[in-house]
Amino acid sequence: MNSDATGEGGTCFVDSGGPKFVPETDMIVAVQSGGDRICRAESWAHRLDTPQARAFIGQFVTLP
């Protein structure tokens, strides 16, 4: 998703590991994997709600 187009600012290539939120909430739905050098054209994130992601994360924290 191009977050710059939503008015939320762009994602840069150094933003890896940062959270991606549901707009206007504190719910994290993905972890940022990367972005482009101009911080507005591309963004890659890994969803946290897939069974594989939940199985991995569940080894370290209690999930809702």
Helices and strands as residue ranges (DSSP letters): G 3-6, E 19-21, E 28-35, E 43-47, H 51-57
